[in-house]
Structures are given as C-alpha cells and as structure tokens.
Amino acid sequence: IVVAVSDDHLWKMWALPDGNIIMTGEGHTDWLSGCCFHPRDTLLVTSSGDTTAQIWNFSRGRCVLTLEGHAQAVWDCSWHSCGDFTASASMDSTSEIWDVN
C-alpha cells in the first residue's frame, strides 16, 4: 500500500503491485503537504495548507478528527511510536503535539 498527497486537496491510496486505487480522502480545503500511517492501527494523519491536520480511519472510510490550532499552513505530520500522539509542524513556526485519545 502506498499513499500520496496532492495540490488537488485529496490523498489517494493504491495497492501495490497492481496499482488499483483503494481509497481517496476528501475533506481538506487546500493542498496537502504530508501524510503518515499510524504505527499499528488503520489510521492515517494528513497535513494541509488549510492550517489543519486530519486523522482518517480506513475501516470507516472517512476523516474522524480534524486538528485545528495552527495559524498558517501545516507542512508535515507524524505519529509517535505509541500511536496515542501525533505531531504537526506549521509555517507559523510552531509545532503541536496532539493527544488523539
């Protein structure tokens, strides 16, 4: 499985090696800059120019949590190895640690 983010406000997930699209995520209102798989669960976090990070649940096929608090675009995101926290880094010169529970 591979996920890519894009300027078209979407992320897409493909199955390898056949290249079939498994899922498309719609919900951000600006370009996407990054994504990161949860270390153990069926979750993905994405970062965007819309100043948010979003957590997506594959089994539900939708966004389950929008993380708001940055004043400018969010450049990147990542999960902590325990899976309870995600981090976001913004163009506003701040980083946030989010307790997703």
OpenMM code with the backbone's topology and positions (N, CA, C; nanometers):
from openmm import Vec3, app, unit

residues = "ILE VAL VAL ALA VAL SER ASP ASP HIS LEU TRP LYS MET TRP ALA LEU PRO ASP GLY ASN ILE ILE MET THR GLY GLU GLY HIS THR ASP TRP LEU SER GLY CYS CYS PHE HIS PRO ARG ASP THR LEU LEU VAL THR SER SER GLY ASP THR THR ALA GLN ILE TRP ASN PHE SER ARG GLY ARG CYS VAL LEU THR LEU GLU GLY HIS ALA GLN ALA VAL TRP ASP CYS SER TRP HIS SER CYS GLY ASP PHE THR ALA SER ALA SER MET ASP SER THR SER GLU ILE TRP ASP VAL ASN".split()
positions = [
    Vec3(0.0860, -0.1184, 0.0000),
    Vec3(0.0000, 0.0000, 0.0000),
    Vec3(0.0894, 0.1229, 0.0000),
    Vec3(0.0494, 0.2217, -0.0784),
    Vec3(0.1195, 0.3492, -0.0808),
    Vec3(0.0149, 0.4606, -0.0828),
    Vec3(0.0458, 0.5715, -0.0156),
    Vec3(-0.0429, 0.6883, -0.0133),
    Vec3(0.0344, 0.8084, -0.0652),
    Vec3(-0.0339, 0.8892, -0.1466),
    Vec3(0.0254, 1.0135, -0.1962),
    Vec3(-0.0715, 1.1276, -0.1711),
    Vec3(-0.0152, 1.2456, -0.1427),
    Vec3(-0.0949, 1.3666, -0.1218),
    Vec3(-0.0709, 1.4605, -0.2386),
    Vec3(-0.1627, 1.5593, -0.2553),
    Vec3(-0.1547, 1.6397, -0.3763),
    Vec3(-0.2081, 1.7804, -0.3564),
    Vec3(-0.1810, 1.8638, -0.4565),
    Vec3(-0.2333, 2.0002, -0.4595),
    Vec3(-0.3834, 2.0054, -0.4848),
    Vec3(-0.4433, 1.8947, -0.5255),
    Vec3(-0.5865, 1.8937, -0.5580),
    Vec3(-0.6761, 1.8714, -0.4355),
    Vec3(-0.6186, 1.8826, -0.3135),
    Vec3(-0.6896, 1.8712, -0.1859),
    Vec3(-0.7227, 1.7268, -0.1495),
    Vec3(-0.6694, 1.6298, -0.2205),
    Vec3(-0.7006, 1.4889, -0.1994),
    Vec3(-0.5770, 1.4096, -0.1610),
    Vec3(-0.6004, 1.2962, -0.0945),
    Vec3(-0.4970, 1.1940, -0.0841),
    Vec3(-0.5551, 1.0678, -0.1460),
    Vec3(-0.4658, 0.9855, -0.1999),
    Vec3(-0.5084, 0.8609, -0.2635),
    Vec3(-0.4208, 0.7466, -0.2155),
    Vec3(-0.4863, 0.6310, -0.1984),
    Vec3(-0.4185, 0.5097, -0.1537),
    Vec3(-0.4267, 0.4058, -0.2650),
    Vec3(-0.3104, 0.3482, -0.2978),
    Vec3(-0.3029, 0.2463, -0.4020),
    Vec3(-0.2533, 0.1148, -0.3437),
    Vec3(-0.3012, 0.0063, -0.4013),
    Vec3(-0.2489, -0.1265, -0.3699),
    Vec3(-0.1356, -0.1570, -0.4665),
    Vec3(-0.0278, -0.2088, -0.4139),
    Vec3(0.0849, -0.2485, -0.4983),
    Vec3(0.0942, -0.4002, -0.4991),
    Vec3(0.1329, -0.4639, -0.6048),
    Vec3(0.1937, -0.4077, -0.7240),
    Vec3(0.0940, -0.3746, -0.8352),
    Vec3(-0.0375, -0.4034, -0.8173),
    Vec3(-0.1311, -0.3854, -0.9288),
    Vec3(-0.1679, -0.2405, -0.9572),
    Vec3(-0.1531, -0.1504, -0.8593),
    Vec3(-0.1777, -0.0084, -0.8820),
    Vec3(-0.3235, 0.0341, -0.8754),
    Vec3(-0.4106, -0.0507, -0.8214),
    Vec3(-0.5519, -0.0137, -0.8075),
    Vec3(-0.5709, 0.0848, -0.6931),
    Vec3(-0.6548, 0.1859, -0.7158),
    Vec3(-0.6863, 0.2811, -0.6088),
    Vec3(-0.7798, 0.2136, -0.5093),
    Vec3(-0.7397, 0.2144, -0.3829),
    Vec3(-0.8188, 0.1540, -0.2755),
    Vec3(-0.9122, 0.2574, -0.2137),
    Vec3(-0.8606, 0.3787, -0.1942),
    Vec3(-0.9363, 0.4809, -0.1219),
    Vec3(-0.8881, 0.6189, -0.1624),
    Vec3(-0.9799, 0.7154, -0.1593),
    Vec3(-0.9477, 0.8558, -0.1812),
    Vec3(-1.0039, 0.9348, -0.0645),
    Vec3(-0.9231, 1.0237, -0.0088),
    Vec3(-0.9665, 1.1070, 0.1035),
    Vec3(-0.9977, 1.2481, 0.0594),
    Vec3(-1.1224, 1.2895, 0.0820),
    Vec3(-1.1669, 1.4253, 0.0516),
    Vec3(-1.2102, 1.4924, 0.1805),
    Vec3(-1.1630, 1.6148, 0.2045),
    Vec3(-1.2023, 1.6843, 0.3261),
    Vec3(-1.1202, 1.8087, 0.3546),
    Vec3(-0.9951, 1.8086, 0.3107),
    Vec3(-0.9141, 1.9292, 0.3267),
    Vec3(-0.9612, 2.0333, 0.2246),
    Vec3(-0.9415, 2.1605, 0.2586),
    Vec3(-0.9861, 2.2687, 0.1701),
    Vec3(-0.8710, 2.3389, 0.0981),
    Vec3(-0.7502, 2.2835, 0.1115),
    Vec3(-0.6334, 2.3375, 0.0422),
    Vec3(-0.5382, 2.2218, 0.0139),
    Vec3(-0.4231, 2.2513, -0.0469),
    Vec3(-0.3254, 2.1484, -0.0828),
    Vec3(-0.2831, 2.0656, 0.0373),
    Vec3(-0.2427, 1.9436, 0.0105),
    Vec3(-0.1905, 1.8550, 0.1136),
    Vec3(-0.0394, 1.8509, 0.1048),
    Vec3(0.0245, 1.8466, 0.2208),
    Vec3(0.1705, 1.8527, 0.2243),
    Vec3(0.2351, 1.7252, 0.2774),
    Vec3(0.1613, 1.6442, 0.3515),
    Vec3(0.2229, 1.5246, 0.4077),
    Vec3(0.1199, 1.4274, 0.4606),
    Vec3(0.1677, 1.3053, 0.4872),
    Vec3(0.0827, 1.2031, 0.5475),
    Vec3(0.1713, 1.1030, 0.6196),
    Vec3(0.1114, 1.0314, 0.7140),
    Vec3(0.1869, 0.9331, 0.7907),
    Vec3(0.0906, 0.8253, 0.8409),
    Vec3(0.1275, 0.6975, 0.8208),
    Vec3(0.0484, 0.5864, 0.8713),
    Vec3(0.0643, 0.5722, 1.0223),
    Vec3(-0.0429, 0.5365, 1.0904),
    Vec3(-0.0392, 0.5026, 1.2322),
    Vec3(0.0507, 0.3794, 1.2483),
    Vec3(0.1244, 0.3700, 1.3604),
    Vec3(0.2173, 0.2573, 1.3749),
    Vec3(0.1508, 0.1200, 1.3860),
    Vec3(0.0244, 0.1136, 1.4298),
    Vec3(-0.0382, -0.0173, 1.4474),
    Vec3(-0.1838, -0.0243, 1.4017),
    Vec3(-0.2515, 0.0859, 1.3875),
    Vec3(-0.3945, 0.0875, 1.3596),
    Vec3(-0.4204, 0.1247, 1.2131),
    Vec3(-0.5477, 0.1245, 1.1739),
    Vec3(-0.5859, 0.1597, 1.0363),
    Vec3(-0.6161, 0.3089, 1.0270),
    Vec3(-0.5191, 0.3903, 1.0681),
    Vec3(-0.5333, 0.5357, 1.0683),
    Vec3(-0.4222, 0.5992, 0.9860),
    Vec3(-0.4533, 0.7161, 0.9331),
    Vec3(-0.3580, 0.7980, 0.8582),
    Vec3(-0.3768, 0.9410, 0.9058),
    Vec3(-0.2677, 1.0143, 0.9250),
    Vec3(-0.2772, 1.1571, 0.9533),
    Vec3(-0.2252, 1.2315, 0.8305),
    Vec3(-0.2957, 1.3403, 0.7938),
    Vec3(-0.2558, 1.4231, 0.6802),
    Vec3(-0.2391, 1.5672, 0.7254),
    Vec3(-0.1525, 1.6407, 0.6563),
    Vec3(-0.1302, 1.7823, 0.6864),
    Vec3(-0.1606, 1.8635, 0.5615),
    Vec3(-0.2028, 1.9913, 0.5837),
    Vec3(-0.2544, 2.0678, 0.4709),
    Vec3(-0.2271, 2.2174, 0.4822),
    Vec3(-0.2351, 2.2820, 0.3672),
    Vec3(-0.2280, 2.4274, 0.3602),
    Vec3(-0.3493, 2.4950, 0.4203),
    Vec3(-0.4530, 2.4195, 0.4541),
    Vec3(-0.5732, 2.4776, 0.5154),
    Vec3(-0.5577, 2.4987, 0.6658),
    Vec3(-0.4367, 2.4853, 0.7186),
    Vec3(-0.3975, 2.5045, 0.8593),
    Vec3(-0.4385, 2.3905, 0.9513),
    Vec3(-0.4818, 2.2777, 0.8959),
    Vec3(-0.5244, 2.1658, 0.9797),
    Vec3(-0.4446, 2.0397, 0.9497),
    Vec3(-0.4545, 1.9473, 1.0434),
    Vec3(-0.4150, 1.8082, 1.0213),
    Vec3(-0.5431, 1.7276, 1.0411),
    Vec3(-0.5567, 1.6191, 0.9674),
    Vec3(-0.6764, 1.5362, 0.9803),
    Vec3(-0.6367, 1.3913, 0.9997),
    Vec3(-0.7144, 1.3229, 1.0826),
    Vec3(-0.6938, 1.1806, 1.1057),
    Vec3(-0.8042, 1.1046, 1.0339),
    Vec3(-0.7626, 1.0077, 0.9534),
    Vec3(-0.8527, 0.9285, 0.8701),
    Vec3(-0.8526, 0.7850, 0.9178),
    Vec3(-0.9714, 0.7257, 0.9235),
    Vec3(-0.9864, 0.5858, 0.9609),
    Vec3(-1.0204, 0.5068, 0.8354),
    Vec3(-0.9346, 0.4127, 0.7974),
    Vec3(-0.9570, 0.3357, 0.6750),
    Vec3(-1.0823, 0.2506, 0.6836),
    Vec3(-1.1077, 0.1885, 0.7992),
    Vec3(-1.2235, 0.0996, 0.8100),
    Vec3(-1.3553, 0.1764, 0.8010),
    Vec3(-1.3558, 0.3017, 0.8433),
    Vec3(-1.4755, 0.3857, 0.8301),
    Vec3(-1.4778, 0.4614, 0.6979),
    Vec3(-1.3618, 0.4709, 0.6338),
    Vec3(-1.3523, 0.5381, 0.5049),
    Vec3(-1.3753, 0.6873, 0.5105),
    Vec3(-1.3372, 0.7503, 0.6234),
    Vec3(-1.3611, 0.8936, 0.6366),
    Vec3(-1.2685, 0.9559, 0.7404),
    Vec3(-1.2709, 1.0904, 0.7428),
    Vec3(-1.1979, 1.1657, 0.8447),
    Vec3(-1.2711, 1.1496, 0.9779),
    Vec3(-1.1978, 1.1177, 1.0829),
    Vec3(-1.2587, 1.1003, 1.2146),
    Vec3(-1.2209, 1.2113, 1.3123),
    Vec3(-1.1200, 1.2929, 1.2766),
    Vec3(-1.0782, 1.4005, 1.3662),
    Vec3(-1.0020, 1.5061, 1.2869),
    Vec3(-1.0390, 1.6324, 1.3056),
    Vec3(-0.9669, 1.7449, 1.2458),
    Vec3(-0.8959, 1.8190, 1.3577),
    Vec3(-0.7660, 1.8365, 1.3432),
    Vec3(-0.6827, 1.9030, 1.4436),
    Vec3(-0.6604, 2.0470, 1.3999),
    Vec3(-0.7170, 2.1400, 1.4757),
    Vec3(-0.7102, 2.2825, 1.4434),
    Vec3(-0.6335, 2.3565, 1.5515),
    Vec3(-0.5566, 2.4571, 1.5109),
    Vec3(-0.4822, 2.5356, 1.6082),
    Vec3(-0.3656, 2.6115, 1.5481),
    Vec3(-0.3250, 2.5746, 1.4294),
    Vec3(-0.2176, 2.6468, 1.3624),
    Vec3(-0.2741, 2.7698, 1.2911),
    Vec3(-0.1910, 2.8738, 1.2810),
    Vec3(-0.2326, 2.9982, 1.2157),
    Vec3(-0.1978, 3.0006, 1.0667),
    Vec3(-0.1091, 2.9111, 1.0252),
    Vec3(-0.0691, 2.9042, 0.8841),
    Vec3(-0.0618, 2.7574, 0.8411),
    Vec3(-0.0232, 2.7371, 0.7176),
    Vec3(-0.0186, 2.6028, 0.6595),
    Vec3(0.0574, 2.5045, 0.7478),
    Vec3(0.0099, 2.3802, 0.7495),
    Vec3(0.0777, 2.2721, 0.8211),
    Vec3(0.1631, 2.1970, 0.7188),
    Vec3(0.2947, 2.1992, 0.7413),
    Vec3(0.3888, 2.1416, 0.6448),
    Vec3(0.4050, 1.9915, 0.6559),
    Vec3(0.3928, 1.9377, 0.7770),
    Vec3(0.4177, 1.7948, 0.7928),
    Vec3(0.3490, 1.7425, 0.9178),
    Vec3(0.3406, 1.6099, 0.9250),
    Vec3(0.2766, 1.5442, 1.0383),
    Vec3(0.3408, 1.4075, 1.0584),
    Vec3(0.3295, 1.3555, 1.1815),
    Vec3(0.3872, 1.2256, 1.2114),
    Vec3(0.3216, 1.1679, 1.3368),
    Vec3(0.3229, 1.0363, 1.3481),
    Vec3(0.2727, 0.9679, 1.4674),
    Vec3(0.3865, 0.9386, 1.5632),
    Vec3(0.3593, 0.9435, 1.6931),
    Vec3(0.4518, 0.8910, 1.7931),
    Vec3(0.4457, 0.7393, 1.7831),
    Vec3(0.5510, 0.6710, 1.8189),
    Vec3(0.5567, 0.5252, 1.8056),
    Vec3(0.4512, 0.4522, 1.8894),
    Vec3(0.4007, 0.5148, 1.9971),
    Vec3(0.2966, 0.4510, 2.0784),
    Vec3(0.1589, 0.4614, 2.0125),
    Vec3(0.1430, 0.5548, 1.9180),
    Vec3(0.0172, 0.5707, 1.8465),
    Vec3(-0.0860, 0.6581, 1.9149),
    Vec3(-0.0568, 0.7090, 2.0332),
    Vec3(-0.1522, 0.7928, 2.1066),
    Vec3(-0.1379, 0.9410, 2.0745),
    Vec3(-0.0286, 0.9777, 2.0106),
    Vec3(0.0003, 1.1178, 1.9832),
    Vec3(0.0409, 1.1363, 1.8376),
    Vec3(0.0047, 1.2508, 1.7839),
    Vec3(0.0545, 1.2888, 1.6529),
    Vec3(0.1146, 1.4283, 1.6661),
    Vec3(0.2090, 1.4595, 1.5802),
    Vec3(0.2739, 1.5904, 1.5821),
    Vec3(0.2511, 1.6584, 1.4478),
    Vec3(0.2417, 1.7904, 1.4527),
    Vec3(0.2286, 1.8690, 1.3298),
    Vec3(0.3259, 1.9856, 1.3359),
    Vec3(0.3791, 2.0214, 1.2206),
    Vec3(0.4736, 2.1328, 1.2094),
    Vec3(0.4177, 2.2323, 1.1084),
    Vec3(0.4144, 2.3598, 1.1486),
    Vec3(0.3459, 2.4603, 1.0677),
    Vec3(0.4387, 2.5697, 1.0185),
    Vec3(0.3928, 2.6349, 0.9119),
    Vec3(0.4613, 2.7519, 0.8569),
    Vec3(0.4576, 2.8697, 0.9550),
    Vec3(0.3701, 2.8630, 1.0582),
    Vec3(0.3624, 2.9692, 1.1584),
    Vec3(0.4730, 2.9574, 1.2637),
    Vec3(0.5719, 2.8708, 1.2384),
    Vec3(0.6886, 2.8488, 1.3258),
    Vec3(0.6540, 2.7777, 1.4556),
    Vec3(0.5435, 2.6998, 1.4556),
    Vec3(0.5081, 2.6226, 1.5739),
    Vec3(0.4961, 2.4762, 1.5375),
    Vec3(0.5107, 2.3939, 1.6391),
    Vec3(0.4810, 2.2517, 1.6311),
    Vec3(0.3786, 2.2220, 1.7381),
    Vec3(0.2922, 2.1285, 1.7103),
    Vec3(0.1913, 2.0882, 1.8083),
    Vec3(0.2019, 1.9379, 1.8291),
    Vec3(0.1813, 1.8964, 1.9528),
    Vec3(0.1674, 1.7551, 1.9859),
    Vec3(0.0225, 1.7350, 2.0242),
    Vec3(-0.0441, 1.6437, 1.9577),
    Vec3(-0.1875, 1.6211, 1.9769),
    Vec3(-0.2115, 1.4854, 2.0411),
    Vec3(-0.2866, 1.4844, 2.1521),
    Vec3(-0.3298, 1.3596, 2.2145),
    Vec3(-0.4579, 1.3180, 2.1429),
    Vec3(-0.4530, 1.2165, 2.0611),
    Vec3(-0.5681, 1.1815, 1.9776),
    Vec3(-0.6733, 1.1002, 2.0532),
    Vec3(-0.6445, 1.0653, 2.1760),
    Vec3(-0.7439, 0.9933, 2.2559),
    Vec3(-0.8335, 1.0903, 2.3294),
] * unit.nanometer
topology = app.Topology()
chain = topology.addChain("A")
for resn in residues:
    res = topology.addResidue(resn, chain)
    for name in ("N", "CA", "C"):
        topology.addAtom(name, app.Element.getBySymbol(name[0]), res)
